[in-house]
Amino acid sequence: TQQLLTESSLETSKARPCRVATADRSVRKGIMAHSLKDLLHKVRDTLMLANKPFFLVLEEDGTTVETEEYFQTLADDTVFMVLQKGQKWQPPSESTRYQL
Amino acid sequence: TQQLLTESSLETSKARPCRVATADRSVRKGIMAHSLKDLLHKVRDTLMLANKPFFLVLEEDGTTVETEEYFQTLADDTVFMVLQKGQKWQPPSESTRYQL
């Protein structure tokens, strides 16, 4: 997925820092990704999901992220959660919540 | 993933200040590091971990930092936590929390 960087695409195509948690929030990893596709590949490798199907949601509220367009609007260090078959997003428990 | 140092990448390769805490947050040290690899070496020496295996997570939320790329995106004075075998990241207790 190499591509020439033009001035206008630099902003959206440069690698951005993402944080990816497992469904039980026991593991959280920092991963750099240029795109949603890139992130999906790296999540598969980093969390050793092999060929198991999964998708990504926002850790904060379970919003499914499935388009590049939407991915590109997210802030650096957005926290994603990996959901595999049968897994469901759950709100963080009180003890691990840092919201205001 | 070697790369030539152009003017713009100099910024990311110069030594940056890091703070490194133990898993129980009883010790916190300021360490200058050029890279994740450099930081890992210095943590081993500074905290006298000898040959014990360990890894680094972000103190704020337990995100594992295992790539140079991701390390380079972190702000100066980011607080890391050293986790050795059997240790687990835990949120700071109420008394040590400084969030708004």
N, CA and C atoms of all chains as a GROMACS GRO file, in nm:
protein
  600
    1THR      N    1   0.083  -0.122   0.000
    1THR     CA    2   0.000   0.000   0.000
    1THR      C    3   0.086   0.126   0.000
    2GLN      N    4   0.192   0.126  -0.083
    2GLN     CA    5   0.275   0.244  -0.096
    2GLN      C    6   0.199   0.349  -0.176
    3GLN      N    7   0.221   0.470  -0.147
    3GLN     CA    8   0.163   0.572  -0.232
    3GLN      C    9   0.248   0.698  -0.229
    4LEU      N   10   0.241   0.772  -0.340
    4LEU     CA   11   0.315   0.898  -0.344
    4LEU      C   12   0.246   0.998  -0.254
    5LEU      N   13   0.326   1.075  -0.184
    5LEU     CA   14   0.267   1.173  -0.094
    5LEU      C   15   0.260   1.309  -0.163
    6THR      N   16   0.143   1.353  -0.187
    6THR     CA   17   0.130   1.488  -0.239
    6THR      C   18   0.104   1.576  -0.119
    7GLU      N   19   0.116   1.705  -0.138
    7GLU     CA   20   0.098   1.793  -0.023
    7GLU      C   21  -0.038   1.776   0.043
    8SER      N   22  -0.140   1.764  -0.038
    8SER     CA   23  -0.275   1.759   0.020
    8SER      C   24  -0.307   1.629   0.090
    9SER      N   25  -0.240   1.522   0.048
    9SER     CA   26  -0.273   1.394   0.110
    9SER      C   27  -0.186   1.363   0.232
   10LEU      N   28  -0.086   1.448   0.255
   10LEU     CA   29   0.004   1.422   0.368
   10LEU      C   30  -0.072   1.411   0.499
   11GLU      N   31  -0.162   1.502   0.519
   11GLU     CA   32  -0.236   1.503   0.645
   11GLU      C   33  -0.312   1.374   0.671
   12THR      N   34  -0.380   1.326   0.568
   12THR     CA   35  -0.465   1.210   0.590
   12THR      C   36  -0.392   1.078   0.574
   13SER      N   37  -0.279   1.078   0.501
   13SER     CA   38  -0.217   0.948   0.477
   13SER      C   39  -0.099   0.919   0.569
   14LYS      N   40  -0.054   1.017   0.643
   14LYS     CA   41   0.058   0.987   0.732
   14LYS      C   42   0.011   0.895   0.845
   15ALA      N   43   0.105   0.818   0.895
   15ALA     CA   44   0.068   0.723   0.999
   15ALA      C   45   0.024   0.798   1.125
   16ARG      N   46  -0.081   0.749   1.184
   16ARG     CA   47  -0.127   0.811   1.307
   16ARG      C   48  -0.127   0.710   1.420
   17PRO      N   49  -0.106   0.758   1.541
   17PRO     CA   50  -0.105   0.666   1.655
   17PRO      C   51  -0.246   0.625   1.695
   18CYS      N   52  -0.264   0.495   1.715
   18CYS     CA   53  -0.394   0.442   1.758
   18CYS      C   54  -0.369   0.354   1.880
   19ARG      N   55  -0.469   0.338   1.960
   19ARG     CA   56  -0.458   0.244   2.072
   19ARG      C   57  -0.567   0.139   2.053
   20VAL      N   58  -0.530   0.014   2.068
   20VAL     CA   59  -0.625  -0.093   2.041
   20VAL      C   60  -0.635  -0.186   2.161
   21ALA      N   61  -0.757  -0.200   2.211
   21ALA     CA   62  -0.780  -0.285   2.328
   21ALA      C   63  -0.855  -0.412   2.289
   22THR      N   64  -0.836  -0.514   2.369
   22THR     CA   65  -0.915  -0.635   2.350
   22THR      C   66  -1.052  -0.612   2.414
   23ALA      N   67  -1.148  -0.699   2.385
   23ALA     CA   68  -1.285  -0.681   2.432
   23ALA      C   69  -1.295  -0.677   2.584
   24ASP      N   70  -1.204  -0.747   2.652
   24ASP     CA   71  -1.208  -0.747   2.799
   24ASP      C   72  -1.118  -0.637   2.858
   25ARG      N   73  -1.059  -0.556   2.772
   25ARG     CA   74  -0.972  -0.445   2.813
   25ARG      C   75  -0.848  -0.491   2.891
   26SER      N   76  -0.810  -0.618   2.878
   26SER     CA   77  -0.693  -0.666   2.952
   26SER      C   78  -0.564  -0.632   2.879
   27VAL      N   79  -0.573  -0.610   2.749
   27VAL     CA   80  -0.456  -0.576   2.669
   27VAL      C   81  -0.487  -0.450   2.590
   28ARG      N   82  -0.390  -0.360   2.586
   28ARG     CA   83  -0.407  -0.238   2.508
   28ARG      C   84  -0.273  -0.208   2.443
   29LYS      N   85  -0.272  -0.193   2.311
   29LYS     CA   86  -0.145  -0.171   2.243
   29LYS      C   87  -0.145  -0.044   2.159
   30GLY      N   88  -0.030   0.018   2.154
   30GLY     CA   89  -0.012   0.135   2.069
   30GLY      C   90   0.029   0.090   1.930
   31ILE      N   91  -0.044   0.131   1.829
   31ILE     CA   92  -0.018   0.087   1.692
   31ILE      C   93  -0.025   0.207   1.598
   32MET      N   94   0.073   0.219   1.509
   32MET     CA   95   0.071   0.326   1.409
   32MET      C   96   0.001   0.275   1.285
   33ALA      N   97  -0.086   0.355   1.228
   33ALA     CA   98  -0.157   0.310   1.109
   33ALA      C   99  -0.184   0.425   1.014
   34HIS      N  100  -0.168   0.397   0.885
   34HIS     CA  101  -0.193   0.498   0.781
   34HIS      C  102  -0.339   0.504   0.743
   35SER      N  103  -0.408   0.396   0.767
   35SER     CA  104  -0.546   0.386   0.722
   35SER      C  105  -0.616   0.278   0.803
   36LEU      N  106  -0.746   0.271   0.786
   36LEU     CA  107  -0.821   0.168   0.857
   36LEU      C  108  -0.774   0.030   0.812
   37LYS      N  109  -0.750   0.017   0.682
   37LYS     CA  110  -0.706  -0.111   0.627
   37LYS      C  111  -0.572  -0.152   0.690
   38ASP      N  112  -0.482  -0.055   0.699
   38ASP     CA  113  -0.351  -0.078   0.760
   38ASP      C  114  -0.367  -0.118   0.907
   39LEU      N  115  -0.456  -0.048   0.976
   39LEU     CA  116  -0.478  -0.079   1.117
   39LEU      C  117  -0.532  -0.221   1.135
   40LEU      N  118  -0.626  -0.259   1.050
   40LEU     CA  119  -0.684  -0.393   1.059
   40LEU      C  120  -0.575  -0.500   1.041
   41HIS      N  121  -0.485  -0.476   0.946
   41HIS     CA  122  -0.375  -0.571   0.923
   41HIS      C  123  -0.285  -0.581   1.047
   42LYS      N  124  -0.251  -0.463   1.100
   42LYS     CA  125  -0.159  -0.462   1.213
   42LYS      C  126  -0.222  -0.519   1.340
   43VAL      N  127  -0.350  -0.498   1.355
   43VAL     CA  128  -0.420  -0.554   1.471
   43VAL      C  129  -0.418  -0.706   1.462
   44ARG      N  130  -0.441  -0.756   1.342
   44ARG     CA  131  -0.440  -0.901   1.321
   44ARG      C  132  -0.305  -0.960   1.361
   45ASP      N  133  -0.198  -0.893   1.319
   45ASP     CA  134  -0.063  -0.941   1.351
   45ASP      C  135  -0.030  -0.924   1.499
   46THR      N  136  -0.054  -0.803   1.548
   46THR     CA  137  -0.012  -0.770   1.684
   46THR      C  138  -0.087  -0.851   1.790
   47LEU      N  139  -0.215  -0.869   1.768
   47LEU     CA  140  -0.293  -0.942   1.868
   47LEU      C  141  -0.307  -1.090   1.830
   48MET      N  142  -0.234  -1.130   1.729
   48MET     CA  143  -0.233  -1.269   1.685
   48MET      C  144  -0.371  -1.330   1.670
   49LEU      N  145  -0.450  -1.265   1.586
   49LEU     CA  146  -0.586  -1.312   1.564
   49LEU      C  147  -0.595  -1.413   1.451
   50ALA      N  148  -0.480  -1.438   1.385
   50ALA     CA  149  -0.476  -1.533   1.274
   50ALA      C  150  -0.589  -1.507   1.176
   51ASN      N  151  -0.669  -1.606   1.151
   51ASN     CA  152  -0.774  -1.585   1.051
   51ASN      C  153  -0.912  -1.560   1.110
   52LYS      N  154  -0.913  -1.536   1.240
   52LYS     CA  155  -1.044  -1.514   1.302
   52LYS      C  156  -1.102  -1.379   1.260
   53PRO      N  157  -1.229  -1.380   1.222
   53PRO     CA  158  -1.290  -1.252   1.184
   53PRO      C  159  -1.306  -1.160   1.304
   54PHE      N  160  -1.290  -1.031   1.279
   54PHE     CA  161  -1.309  -0.933   1.387
   54PHE      C  162  -1.340  -0.797   1.325
   55PHE      N  163  -1.386  -0.707   1.406
   55PHE     CA  164  -1.403  -0.570   1.358
   55PHE      C  165  -1.366  -0.475   1.470
   56LEU      N  166  -1.362  -0.347   1.438
   56LEU     CA  167  -1.318  -0.248   1.535
   56LEU      C  168  -1.431  -0.153   1.572
   57VAL      N  169  -1.440  -0.126   1.700
   57VAL     CA  170  -1.535  -0.027   1.749
   57VAL      C  171  -1.458   0.074   1.834
   58LEU      N  172  -1.520   0.186   1.862
   58LEU     CA  173  -1.457   0.281   1.952
   58LEU      C  174  -1.472   0.230   2.094
   59GLU      N  175  -1.364   0.233   2.168
   59GLU     CA  176  -1.367   0.181   2.304
   59GLU      C  177  -1.463   0.260   2.392
   60GLU      N  178  -1.477   0.387   2.364
   60GLU     CA  179  -1.557   0.471   2.453
   60GLU      C  180  -1.707   0.443   2.448
   61ASP      N  181  -1.757   0.407   2.330
   61ASP     CA  182  -1.903   0.388   2.323
   61ASP      C  183  -1.948   0.278   2.228
   62GLY      N  184  -1.853   0.201   2.175
   62GLY     CA  185  -1.891   0.087   2.092
   62GLY      C  186  -1.928   0.120   1.948
   63THR      N  187  -1.902   0.242   1.905
   63THR     CA  188  -1.931   0.281   1.765
   63THR      C  189  -1.845   0.200   1.668
   64THR      N  190  -1.909   0.130   1.576
   64THR     CA  191  -1.835   0.053   1.477
   64THR      C  192  -1.768   0.146   1.376
   65VAL      N  193  -1.640   0.119   1.351
   65VAL     CA  194  -1.566   0.199   1.254
   65VAL      C  195  -1.539   0.109   1.134
   66GLU      N  196  -1.609   0.136   1.024
   66GLU     CA  197  -1.589   0.047   0.910
   66GLU      C  198  -1.559   0.118   0.780
   67THR      N  199  -1.545   0.249   0.782
   67THR     CA  200  -1.506   0.318   0.658
   67THR      C  201  -1.380   0.400   0.680
   68GLU      N  202  -1.299   0.409   0.572
   68GLU     CA  203  -1.176   0.488   0.577
   68GLU      C  204  -1.209   0.634   0.608
   69GLU      N  205  -1.314   0.679   0.546
   69GLU     CA  206  -1.354   0.819   0.564
   69GLU      C  207  -1.374   0.851   0.712
   70TYR      N  208  -1.449   0.766   0.779
   70TYR     CA  209  -1.476   0.792   0.920
   70TYR      C  210  -1.348   0.778   1.003
   71PHE      N  211  -1.270   0.676   0.969
   71PHE     CA  212  -1.143   0.654   1.040
   71PHE      C  213  -1.055   0.778   1.034
   72GLN      N  214  -1.052   0.841   0.916
   72GLN     CA  215  -0.964   0.958   0.898
   72GLN      C  216  -1.006   1.078   0.983
   73THR      N  217  -1.130   1.078   1.029
   73THR     CA  218  -1.174   1.193   1.109
   73THR      C  219  -1.139   1.178   1.256
   74LEU      N  220  -1.098   1.057   1.295
   74LEU     CA  221  -1.073   1.032   1.437
   74LEU      C  222  -0.941   1.094   1.483
   75ALA      N  223  -0.938   1.134   1.607
   75ALA     CA  224  -0.819   1.198   1.662
   75ALA      C  225  -0.705   1.099   1.682
   76ASP      N  226  -0.584   1.152   1.691
   76ASP     CA  227  -0.470   1.068   1.725
   76ASP      C  228  -0.497   1.002   1.860
   77ASP      N  229  -0.446   0.881   1.873
   77ASP     CA  230  -0.460   0.806   1.998
   77ASP      C  231  -0.604   0.775   2.038
   78THR      N  232  -0.689   0.767   1.937
   78THR     CA  233  -0.823   0.716   1.961
   78THR      C  234  -0.809   0.571   2.007
   79VAL      N  235  -0.893   0.531   2.101
   79VAL     CA  236  -0.885   0.394   2.150
   79VAL      C  237  -0.992   0.309   2.082
   80PHE      N  238  -0.946   0.206   2.014
   80PHE     CA  239  -1.034   0.112   1.947
   80PHE      C  240  -1.046  -0.014   2.031
   81MET      N  241  -1.152  -0.087   2.005
   81MET     CA  242  -1.166  -0.217   2.070
   81MET      C  243  -1.189  -0.322   1.961
   82VAL      N  244  -1.121  -0.434   1.976
   82VAL     CA  245  -1.136  -0.544   1.882
   82VAL      C  246  -1.251  -0.632   1.927
   83LEU      N  247  -1.345  -0.655   1.841
   83LEU     CA  248  -1.453  -0.747   1.875
   83LEU      C  249  -1.450  -0.866   1.780
   84GLN      N  250  -1.440  -0.984   1.839
   84GLN     CA  251  -1.444  -1.106   1.758
   84GLN      C  252  -1.584  -1.163   1.768
   85LYS      N  253  -1.606  -1.268   1.695
   85LYS     CA  254  -1.737  -1.333   1.693
   85LYS      C  255  -1.784  -1.361   1.836
   86GLY      N  256  -1.904  -1.320   1.866
   86GLY     CA  257  -1.961  -1.349   1.999
   86GLY      C  258  -1.926  -1.244   2.104
   87GLN      N  259  -1.833  -1.154   2.072
   87GLN     CA  260  -1.796  -1.052   2.169
   87GLN      C  261  -1.880  -0.927   2.147
   88LYS      N  262  -1.904  -0.857   2.255
   88LYS     CA  263  -1.992  -0.742   2.252
   88LYS      C  264  -1.922  -0.629   2.327
   89TRP      N  265  -1.942  -0.507   2.281
   89TRP     CA  266  -1.884  -0.394   2.352
   89TRP      C  267  -1.954  -0.378   2.486
   90GLN      N  268  -1.877  -0.349   2.589
   90GLN     CA  269  -1.933  -0.321   2.721
   90GLN      C  270  -1.870  -0.193   2.772
   91PRO      N  271  -1.946  -0.115   2.845
   91PRO     CA  272  -1.888   0.008   2.900
   91PRO      C  273  -1.778  -0.026   2.999
   92PRO      N  274  -1.678   0.061   3.012
   92PRO     CA  275  -1.573   0.035   3.110
   92PRO      C  276  -1.631   0.034   3.250
   93SER      N  277  -1.571  -0.046   3.337
   93SER     CA  278  -1.619  -0.047   3.475
   93SER      C  279  -1.571   0.079   3.543
   94GLU      N  280  -1.632   0.112   3.653
   94GLU     CA  281  -1.599   0.236   3.726
   94GLU      C  282  -1.449   0.251   3.750
   95SER      N  283  -1.388   0.140   3.789
   95SER     CA  284  -1.249   0.148   3.831
   95SER      C  285  -1.152   0.185   3.720
   96THR      N  286  -1.192   0.161   3.595
   96THR     CA  287  -1.099   0.192   3.488
   96THR      C  288  -1.147   0.310   3.404
   97ARG      N  289  -1.242   0.384   3.457
   97ARG     CA  290  -1.295   0.496   3.381
   97ARG      C  291  -1.226   0.626   3.418
   98TYR      N  292  -1.187   0.700   3.315
   98TYR     CA  293  -1.116   0.824   3.342
   98TYR      C  294  -1.188   0.945   3.287
   99GLN      N  295  -1.313   0.924   3.252
   99GLN     CA  296  -1.387   1.038   3.197
   99GLN      C  297  -1.413   1.138   3.308
  100LEU      N  298  -1.447   1.259   3.267
  100LEU     CA  299  -1.480   1.362   3.367
  100LEU      C  300  -1.608   1.324   3.440
  101THR      N  301   1.335  -0.096   0.900
  101THR     CA  302   1.274   0.035   0.876
  101THR      C  303   1.372   0.149   0.901
  102GLN      N  304   1.495   0.134   0.850
  102GLN     CA  305   1.594   0.240   0.858
  102GLN      C  306   1.552   0.354   0.766
  103GLN      N  307   1.584   0.472   0.802
  103GLN     CA  308   1.556   0.580   0.709
  103GLN      C  309   1.664   0.687   0.719
  104LEU      N  310   1.687   0.756   0.606
  104LEU     CA  311   1.783   0.864   0.606
  104LEU      C  312   1.726   0.977   0.689
  105LEU      N  313   1.816   1.047   0.757
  105LEU     CA  314   1.769   1.157   0.840
  105LEU      C  315   1.764   1.284   0.758
  106THR      N  316   1.649   1.330   0.732
  106THR     CA  317   1.633   1.458   0.665
  106THR      C  318   1.610   1.559   0.775
  107GLU      N  319   1.605   1.682   0.739
  107GLU     CA  320   1.584   1.785   0.841
  107GLU      C  321   1.459   1.757   0.924
  108SER      N  322   1.354   1.712   0.858
  108SER     CA  323   1.228   1.696   0.929
  108SER      C  324   1.229   1.578   1.025
  109SER      N  325   1.313   1.478   0.997
  109SER     CA  326   1.312   1.363   1.087
  109SER      C  327   1.410   1.380   1.203
  110LEU      N  328   1.493   1.484   1.196
  110LEU     CA  329   1.585   1.509   1.307
  110LEU      C  330   1.508   1.529   1.437
  111GLU      N  331   1.399   1.598   1.423
  111GLU     CA  332   1.315   1.625   1.538
  111GLU      C  333   1.280   1.499   1.615
  112THR      N  334   1.249   1.392   1.541
  112THR     CA  335   1.203   1.271   1.608
  112THR      C  336   1.317   1.186   1.661
  113SER      N  337   1.441   1.209   1.612
  113SER     CA  338   1.548   1.121   1.656
  113SER      C  339   1.631   1.179   1.770
  114LYS      N  340   1.613   1.305   1.801
  114LYS     CA  341   1.692   1.360   1.912
  114LYS      C  342   1.640   1.304   2.045
  115ALA      N  343   1.727   1.306   2.144
  115ALA     CA  344   1.689   1.248   2.273
  115ALA      C  345   1.571   1.325   2.332
  116ARG      N  346   1.479   1.251   2.387
  116ARG     CA  347   1.364   1.315   2.448
  116ARG      C  348   1.351   1.272   2.593
  117PRO      N  349   1.296   1.361   2.674
  117PRO     CA  350   1.278   1.325   2.814
  117PRO      C  351   1.160   1.229   2.833
  118CYS      N  352   1.183   1.126   2.911
  118CYS     CA  353   1.079   1.028   2.942
  118CYS      C  354   1.074   1.012   3.093
  119ARG      N  355   0.963   0.971   3.143
  119ARG     CA  356   0.954   0.939   3.285
  119ARG      C  357   0.914   0.794   3.297
  120VAL      N  358   0.980   0.723   3.382
  120VAL     CA  359   0.954   0.579   3.391
  120VAL      C  360   0.923   0.539   3.535
  121ALA      N  361   0.807   0.479   3.554
  121ALA     CA  362   0.764   0.436   3.687
  121ALA      C  363   0.767   0.285   3.699
  122THR      N  364   0.781   0.239   3.823
  122THR     CA  365   0.769   0.096   3.847
  122THR      C  366   0.620   0.062   3.854
  123ALA      N  367   0.588  -0.066   3.851
  123ALA     CA  368   0.448  -0.109   3.846
  123ALA      C  369   0.368  -0.063   3.967
  124ASP      N  370   0.437  -0.047   4.081
  124ASP     CA  371   0.365  -0.003   4.203
  124ASP      C  372   0.371   0.149   4.220
  125ARG      N  373   0.429   0.215   4.120
  125ARG     CA  374   0.441   0.362   4.121
  125ARG      C  375   0.523   0.416   4.239
  126SER      N  376   0.604   0.332   4.300
  126SER     CA  377   0.683   0.378   4.414
  126SER      C  378   0.810   0.450   4.369
  127VAL      N  379   0.854   0.422   4.248
  127VAL     CA  380   0.975   0.485   4.194
  127VAL      C  381   0.940   0.544   4.059
  128ARG      N  382   0.990   0.664   4.033
  128ARG     CA  383   0.968   0.727   3.903
  128ARG      C  384   1.097   0.799   3.867
  129LYS      N  385   1.150   0.769   3.749
  129LYS     CA  386   1.278   0.831   3.711
  129LYS      C  387   1.268   0.904   3.578
  130GLY      N  388   1.342   1.013   3.569
  130GLY     CA  389   1.350   1.087   3.444
  130GLY      C  390   1.466   1.032   3.363
  131ILE      N  391   1.439   0.994   3.239
  131ILE     CA  392   1.541   0.930   3.155
  131ILE      C  393   1.536   0.991   3.015
  132MET      N  394   1.651   1.027   2.961
  132MET     CA  395   1.656   1.077   2.823
  132MET      C  396   1.675   0.959   2.728
  133ALA      N  397   1.600   0.956   2.621
  133ALA     CA  398   1.614   0.844   2.528
  133ALA      C  399   1.592   0.889   2.383
  134HIS      N  400   1.676   0.836   2.293
  134HIS     CA  401   1.665   0.867   2.150
  134HIS      C  402   1.562   0.781   2.080
  135SER      N  403   1.535   0.668   2.140
  135SER     CA  404   1.448   0.570   2.074
  135SER      C  405   1.393   0.477   2.180
  136LEU      N  406   1.299   0.396   2.138
  136LEU     CA  407   1.243   0.297   2.231
  136LEU      C  408   1.352   0.200   2.276
  137LYS      N  409   1.434   0.160   2.180
  137LYS     CA  410   1.542   0.066   2.211
  137LYS      C  411   1.636   0.125   2.316
  138ASP      N  412   1.669   0.252   2.296
  138ASP     CA  413   1.756   0.323   2.388
  138ASP      C  414   1.691   0.330   2.527
  139LEU      N  415   1.562   0.361   2.527
  139LEU     CA  416   1.491   0.370   2.655
  139LEU      C  417   1.491   0.236   2.728
  140LEU      N  418   1.466   0.130   2.654
  140LEU     CA  419   1.464  -0.004   2.715
  140LEU      C  420   1.599  -0.036   2.780
  141HIS      N  421   1.708  -0.001   2.712
  141HIS     CA  422   1.842  -0.024   2.767
  141HIS      C  423   1.861   0.055   2.896
  142LYS      N  424   1.823   0.182   2.890
  142LYS     CA  425   1.845   0.268   3.006
  142LYS      C  426   1.756   0.230   3.124
  143VAL      N  427   1.637   0.185   3.095
  143VAL     CA  428   1.547   0.140   3.201
  143VAL      C  429   1.608   0.019   3.270
  144ARG      N  430   1.661  -0.070   3.189
  144ARG     CA  431   1.722  -0.191   3.246
  144ARG      C  432   1.835  -0.155   3.342
  145ASP      N  433   1.918  -0.059   3.300
  145ASP     CA  434   2.030  -0.016   3.385
  145ASP      C  435   1.982   0.062   3.507
  146THR      N  436   1.896   0.160   3.481
  146THR     CA  437   1.855   0.251   3.588
  146THR      C  438   1.775   0.180   3.696
  147LEU      N  439   1.688   0.092   3.656
  147LEU     CA  440   1.606   0.023   3.756
  147LEU      C  441   1.665  -0.112   3.795
  148MET      N  442   1.785  -0.137   3.750
  148MET     CA  443   1.857  -0.259   3.784
  148MET      C  444   1.773  -0.386   3.766
  149LEU      N  445   1.726  -0.401   3.644
  149LEU     CA  446   1.642  -0.517   3.615
  149LEU      C  447   1.725  -0.637   3.568
  150ALA      N  448   1.857  -0.615   3.554
  150ALA     CA  449   1.946  -0.723   3.510
  150ALA      C  450   1.888  -0.794   3.388
  151ASN      N  451   1.871  -0.922   3.398
  151ASN     CA  452   1.822  -0.994   3.280
  151ASN      C  453   1.675  -1.029   3.284
  152LYS      N  454   1.608  -0.970   3.380
  152LYS     CA  455   1.464  -0.999   3.388
  152LYS      C  456   1.388  -0.938   3.272
  153PRO      N  457   1.302  -1.018   3.211
  153PRO     CA  458   1.224  -0.962   3.100
  153PRO      C  459   1.123  -0.859   3.149
  154PHE      N  460   1.101  -0.756   3.069
  154PHE     CA  461   1.002  -0.654   3.104
  154PHE      C  462   0.955  -0.584   2.977
  155PHE      N  463   0.849  -0.511   2.988
  155PHE     CA  464   0.807  -0.428   2.875
  155PHE      C  465   0.753  -0.298   2.929
  156LEU      N  466   0.727  -0.206   2.839
  156LEU     CA  467   0.682  -0.074   2.880
  156LEU      C  468   0.539  -0.047   2.835
  157VAL      N  469   0.463   0.011   2.926
  157VAL     CA  470   0.326   0.054   2.892
  157VAL      C  471   0.314   0.201   2.932
  158LEU      N  472   0.210   0.264   2.882
  158LEU     CA  473   0.185   0.401   2.924
  158LEU      C  474   0.125   0.398   3.063
  159GLU      N  475   0.177   0.481   3.149
  159GLU     CA  476   0.128   0.483   3.287
  159GLU      C  477  -0.018   0.523   3.293
  160GLU      N  478  -0.061   0.605   3.200
  160GLU     CA  479  -0.198   0.657   3.209
  160GLU      C  480  -0.307   0.554   3.181
  161ASP      N  481  -0.280   0.462   3.089
  161ASP     CA  482  -0.388   0.368   3.057
  161ASP      C  483  -0.340   0.227   3.024
  162GLY      N  484  -0.214   0.200   3.045
  162GLY     CA  485  -0.164   0.064   3.025
  162GLY      C  486  -0.141   0.023   2.880
  163THR      N  487  -0.141   0.120   2.789
  163THR     CA  488  -0.115   0.088   2.648
  163THR      C  489   0.028   0.039   2.630
  164THR      N  490   0.044  -0.079   2.573
  164THR     CA  491   0.177  -0.134   2.549
  164THR      C  492   0.247  -0.057   2.438
  165VAL      N  493   0.370  -0.018   2.463
  165VAL     CA  494   0.449   0.053   2.362
  165VAL      C  495   0.556  -0.043   2.314
  166GLU      N  496   0.541  -0.094   2.192
  166GLU     CA  497   0.638  -0.192   2.147
  166GLU      C  498   0.698  -0.162   2.011
  167THR      N  499   0.662  -0.049   1.952
  167THR     CA  500   0.726  -0.014   1.825
  167THR      C  501   0.788   0.125   1.833
  168GLU      N  502   0.899   0.142   1.759
  168GLU     CA  503   0.967   0.272   1.753
  168GLU      C  504   0.873   0.378   1.698
  169GLU      N  505   0.798   0.338   1.598
  169GLU     CA  506   0.706   0.430   1.533
  169GLU      C  507   0.611   0.492   1.634
  170TYR      N  508   0.552   0.406   1.715
  170TYR     CA  509   0.456   0.457   1.812
  170TYR      C  510   0.527   0.539   1.919
  171PHE      N  511   0.642   0.492   1.961
  171PHE     CA  512   0.721   0.565   2.061
  171PHE      C  513   0.748   0.708   2.015
  172GLN      N  514   0.781   0.722   1.886
  172GLN     CA  515   0.816   0.854   1.834
  172GLN      C  516   0.700   0.952   1.835
  173THR      N  517   0.578   0.902   1.843
  173THR     CA  518   0.464   0.994   1.842
  173THR      C  519   0.432   1.048   1.981
  174LEU      N  520   0.492   0.988   2.082
  174LEU     CA  521   0.457   1.027   2.218
  174LEU      C  522   0.520   1.161   2.257
  175ALA      N  523   0.451   1.232   2.340
  175ALA     CA  524   0.498   1.364   2.382
  175ALA      C  525   0.618   1.353   2.476
  176ASP      N  526   0.693   1.462   2.484
  176ASP     CA  527   0.801   1.467   2.581
  176ASP      C  528   0.742   1.445   2.720
  177ASP      N  529   0.822   1.384   2.804
  177ASP     CA  530   0.780   1.358   2.941
  177ASP      C  531   0.659   1.267   2.957
  178THR      N  532   0.639   1.185   2.856
  178THR     CA  533   0.537   1.081   2.870
  178THR      C  534   0.580   0.990   2.984
  179VAL      N  535   0.485   0.946   3.063
  179VAL     CA  536   0.517   0.857   3.174
  179VAL      C  537   0.493   0.712   3.134
  180PHE      N  538   0.597   0.635   3.141
  180PHE     CA  539   0.590   0.492   3.111
  180PHE      C  540   0.587   0.413   3.241
  181MET      N  541   0.540   0.291   3.230
  181MET     CA  542   0.546   0.202   3.345
  181MET      C  543   0.615   0.073   3.302
  182VAL      N  544   0.704   0.026   3.388
  182VAL     CA  545   0.775  -0.099   3.361
  182VAL      C  546   0.693  -0.215   3.414
  183LEU      N  547   0.664  -0.310   3.329
  183LEU     CA  548   0.594  -0.430   3.377
  183LEU      C  549   0.684  -0.551   3.359
  184GLN      N  550   0.706  -0.621   3.469
  184GLN     CA  551   0.783  -0.745   3.462
  184GLN      C  552   0.685  -0.861   3.463
  185LYS      N  553   0.738  -0.978   3.449
  185LYS     CA  554   0.655  -1.099   3.446
  185LYS      C  555   0.562  -1.101   3.567
  186GLY      N  556   0.434  -1.124   3.543
  186GLY     CA  557   0.338  -1.132   3.652
  186GLY      C  558   0.282  -0.998   3.697
  187GLN      N  559   0.340  -0.889   3.648
  187GLN     CA  560   0.288  -0.758   3.686
  187GLN      C  561   0.186  -0.711   3.585
  188LYS      N  562   0.092  -0.634   3.633
  188LYS     CA  563  -0.019  -0.592   3.549
  188LYS      C  564  -0.040  -0.443   3.572
  189TRP      N  565  -0.076  -0.372   3.468
  189TRP     CA  566  -0.104  -0.231   3.484
  189TRP      C  567  -0.230  -0.214   3.567
  190GLN      N  568  -0.229  -0.120   3.658
  190GLN     CA  569  -0.348  -0.088   3.735
  190GLN      C  570  -0.367   0.063   3.730
  191PRO      N  571  -0.491   0.105   3.730
  191PRO     CA  572  -0.514   0.250   3.728
  191PRO      C  573  -0.461   0.312   3.857
  192PRO      N  574  -0.421   0.437   3.851
  192PRO     CA  575  -0.372   0.501   3.972
  192PRO      C  576  -0.484   0.506   4.075
  193SER      N  577  -0.450   0.497   4.201
  193SER     CA  578  -0.553   0.505   4.305
  193SER      C  579  -0.600   0.649   4.316
  194GLU      N  580  -0.713   0.669   4.380
  194GLU     CA  581  -0.772   0.803   4.392
  194GLU      C  582  -0.671   0.905   4.440
  195SER      N  583  -0.591   0.865   4.537
  195SER     CA  584  -0.501   0.960   4.600
  195SER      C  585  -0.390   1.011   4.508
  196THR      N  586  -0.364   0.935   4.402
  196THR     CA  587  -0.256   0.978   4.314
  196THR      C  588  -0.310   1.027   4.180
  197ARG      N  589  -0.438   1.052   4.174
  197ARG     CA  590  -0.498   1.094   4.049
  197ARG      C  591  -0.507   1.247   4.042
  198TYR      N  592  -0.465   1.296   3.930
  198TYR     CA  593  -0.463   1.442   3.916
  198TYR      C  594  -0.549   1.491   3.802
  199GLN      N  595  -0.642   1.406   3.759
  199GLN     CA  596  -0.729   1.449   3.650
  199GLN      C  597  -0.823   1.556   3.701
  200LEU      N  598  -0.881   1.630   3.607
  200LEU     CA  599  -0.979   1.734   3.647
  200LEU      C  600  -1.100   1.668   3.708
   0.00000   0.00000   0.00000
